[in-house]
Amino acid sequence: MSAIRSTGFYLGVLAATLAAVFVVPVAACLPRRPCYRLLSFWNVCVLWSARVFCGITYEVHGRENLPEAGPYMLMANHQSAFETVLLVVLLPQPAFVLKRSLLWLPVVGWGLALTRPIVIDRSSPVRSLKRLLQQARKRFARGDVVVIFPEGTRLPVGERRPYQAGGAHIATQSRIPVLPMAHNAGHFWPRGFLKKPGKVMVRIGAPIQAGELKPAELNDQVKEWIEVAGAQLSPPM
């Protein structure tokens, strides 16, 4: 049954992606705000497909902690593709920090490029950090929201790794607030083909004033909050 459900889900994603072939060129001709709104239709379709075919729903706690406008940074644990899809719908025009290879994906990568993400080159950490800081400052000056996954890559449920310093360095240098976010999406949307029915629980914390902290102190606070909040989320049903 899971294989049938997952097949239906991916067919829905494929249909949305084929439609995006025609949507992306139109979005590219629009001003930034309507461009982003048009592009986010793909994310809405993916969430709909996950709910209809796989029975994956979600519930967000802590929406009141989201400022009405940026600049701020959101730092979250990274277990699946679900959180990246959801955050486009949940946040106002977020700029994701992502690896360059994602922009090479057909259709989806084209849409990502139009959202003006902050692209990093993992082959050159020092140069990447400098570029990261430069691009982030431009986004913050424009009042944007920057999203970063400090673990650096998707991790299975229960696996831990040190938080990378780039996001914390940017936040403390730019003196902007950081919102931590925890979720349990990996239980239902793990890496691989099969998806499982259930409700993804998402929790957003109160802003942490990064300007008062050193990068290591900020990372420690964010990591502790995410791990404690994540442990308290409802287990999969």
N, C-alpha and C positions, 0 to 999 in steps of 0.2 A: 504493500500500500504506500509506503514512504517513497518508493521509487516512482510510482505513478503520480503521486502528489508533486514530487520534485520535478518530474518531467513537465507537468502542466505549468509549474512555476517558471521554468526556463523558457518554455514556449511563450509565455506572457512577456518575459523580459526580451525575448527575441523580437516579438511584435512591436514592443515599445522602441527597441533599438532601430528597427527598420523604419518606423515612423520618424525617428530622430534624424534619419538621413535627409529628410525634407525640411525638418524643423531647424536644424543647426544653421544652414545657410541663411534662413530668414532671420534667426536670432542674431546672427553676426552683423546684420544691417541695422539693428535696433540700438537705441541708447542703453546704457548699462543696466538700469533697473528692469525695464521690460524684457531685455535680453535674458537676464537671470531668471525672471519669472517664467518665461517661455521654456527655458532649458530645464527648469525644475519639474516639468511635466513628466519627464522620464523617471525621476525619483518617485513621484506620486504613483505612477503606473507600476513600478517595481514593488512598492509597499502594498498596493492593491493586489497584485499578483501573489505576493507572499501570504496575504490574509485569506484570499479566496481559495487558492490551491493547497497551501501548506498549513493553514490555520495559525499563522504567526501574526499575533497582534502586539501592541505595545502600550505601555502606560508610563507617562512622564510625571515625576514628582519634582517639585522645586522650580516650576516655571516662573514663580514670583521672583526668583533670584536673577533671572535674565534681565539685564538693563534694556530699556526701550531702544537704545541705540549704542553704537560703539563709541570710542574704541575699547575693546577688551580682548582677552585671549581665553579660549576654552581649551582645557587640557583633559583628555579622556583616556581610559584604558581602551585597548584595541584587540578585540576578539574575533571580529568578523567584518564582512562588508556592510552589515546592517547599519551600524552606527554612522558610516559615511553617507549612506543613502538618507537616513533619517535627518541628519544634521542640516542637510540642504533645505529640507522642508521646515525644520524647526527654527533655524536662525536666519537673520536678515543678511543675505548675500555673504556668507562666510568665505574667507580665503583659506583654503586648505594648504598646509605644508605637505608636499608629496614628492615622491621620487620621479625623476624625469621620464622613466620608462612608461609610466601610466599614460602619458600624453601620446604614446605611440599606438594605443589601442584604437582600432577602427571605430569611428563614429563617437563612441563614448569619450575617447581621448580628445577629439575635436571639441566636444562640448566642454570638457574640463578646461581646455586651453582658453575658451572664451570667458570662463569665470575668473581669469587672472589669478591662478594659484601661485603660491610661493614654491618654486621648484628647487630641489636640492640635488647635488651631485655627490653620491656616496663615495665616489672614487677619490675625492679630494676634500676631506673633512674641514681643513682650515679655510680653504677658499669658499667652501659651502657655507660655513658659519658666517663669514663676512657678508656673503651675498644674502643669506637668510636675514641678517640684521638690517641690511640696507632695504630689502624689499618689505620687511615687516614695518619698518618706520614709515615707509610711504603709505602702506595700508592704514596704519594707525592715524597718520596725519589726515587721511580721508575719512576717518571715522568708521573703519571697517572692523569686522570681527575676524580674528585669526584663529584657526583650529589646528591643534597639533596633538599628535599621539606620542607622548614622550617615551614609550617603550620602543618606538622605532619600527615596529612591524607587528603583524597580527600574531597573537599568542593563544594557544589552547587554554581552555578554562583551567585555572589552578596553577598555570605556569607563570613564573615571575622572572624579571630581568631588571637590571639597574635602569633608572630613567636617564635618558640622554640629556645633556646640559643645554642644548641649543635653545629650546623653548624658554627655559628658566632664565637664561642669559638675556634673551630678547626682552622678556617681560620686566626684568629688573632694570635693564638699561633704559627701556622706554618708560618705565614707571607707570605701567598700566595694570589694572586689576586682572586677576586670573580666576576663572570659574572652573572648579573641578567637576568632572562628570563621571559617574560609574554606571555600569549596566551589566546585564548577564546574557547578552545576545549570543554568546558562543555556545550556550546550551542548545539553542534552537537553530542557529544559522552557522554551523561550524564550517571550516574549510572542507571542500569536497562537494560532491554532487548532492547528497541526501540532506534534506531539511526536516526539522521536527516541529510538530504543532506545539504551541504554548504562547504565553504572554511574556514578552521582553519587558523587564522592569528597568527604567531609566531614572537616575536620581542626579539632580544638579545642585551643587553646593553654593553657599554664599560666597561672594567675591573675596579673594585674598589680595590684600594690597601689596603687590610685589615690590613697589618702590622702597619699602621699608626693610627688605630682606636681601641677603646674598643669594646667588643662584642655587647653591647647594641647599640652603635653608628652605628656599621656595620649593625645590624638588622634593625635599623631605616632607614638607607639609602637604603638598599635593598627593604624593604617593601614599602617605598615611591615611589621608581622607578617602582616597579612592579605594584602598584596600579594606578599610573598615566599613565604608558604605557598601562596597561590593559584597562583603561577607554577610551583610544584613538583608540583602535583596532576597525576594522569595525564590526558593529553589524551583527547578522545573517541575511541572505537573505531568 
